[in-house]
Amino acid sequence: MSEHRHQTPLRGIKVIPRPAPGQPDYTEVNYRYAGKVGHIHEVVGIGGKRLAKVGFDDRKIVYYLLDDLELDADAEKGTFHDRT
């Protein structure tokens, strides 16, 4: 069985999503996870925008614009993949 790993410099960085209210690119799920601690799994470019795939402790994955994330680069890096 192969290991699931993404190669991105921000992988594992602790983040807190802080999306602006009424952002048309977001759904109710984005706002439900706003303010909660997550970790970046990977960063992707879609439609000229940089999005971060953010994983939360309940194993939910939510995409956010990279600019809408508060990064804590000093925290211990890791995702839920690293804990299993």
Number of C-alpha atoms within 10 A of each C-alpha: 3 4 6 7 11 12 9 12 10 17 20 24 21 24 23 19 24 18 20 11 8 9 10 7 9 16 10 8 12 18 17 9 19 18 15 13 17 29 25 29 24 20 21 16 10 8 7 7 11 15 20 24 19 29 23 18 12 8 12 12 19 18 20 22 19 19 14 16 21 15 19 14 12 8 11 10 15 16 21 16 13 10 6 5
